[in-house]
Amino acid sequence: MAFDAAPPEPRPLPHDRHQARQRLEHERGTRLAQLHSLTGSGQTADDHLMSTQKDAITKVLREIEDAFARIEDGSYGTCLRCGEAIPEERLEILPYTHHCVGCRRRVA
C-alpha cells in the first residue's frame, strides 16, 4: 500500500522566525565586529593571514544574508541538498547553515 508523504513543513514555524532572525542578527553583528577589528589592527592588506580571515568572515556574512532570504521565502530550515528539515539543534548552533549534517559531510 503506497502512502503519500506530506511535504515537510517549512521551517522555522511562524513563531520561530523571530528567534531565527535574532540568531542571524547576532551572528552578523559578531562577524562585522570581527571584520572591523581586523581592519583596525594595523596590519597591511597584504598580510596573508589577515586576508584569509577577511575572506572567511565575508563568506559567512554572505551565508547569513542568504539565510535571511530563506526565512523570507519560507525555505529556511530545509536542507538545500536533500530537502529534509535541518534539526533545530543545528540551526541553533549554525543559524546560517543550509545543509543538514549528512549532506554537509558529503559536500565537504
Secondary structure, 3 states (H helix, E strand, C coil): CCCCCCCCCCCCCHHHHHHHHHHHHHHHHHHHHHHHHHHCCCCCCCCHHHHHHHHHHHHHHHHHHHHHHHHHHCCCCECCCCCCECCHHHHHHCCCCCCCHHHHHHHC
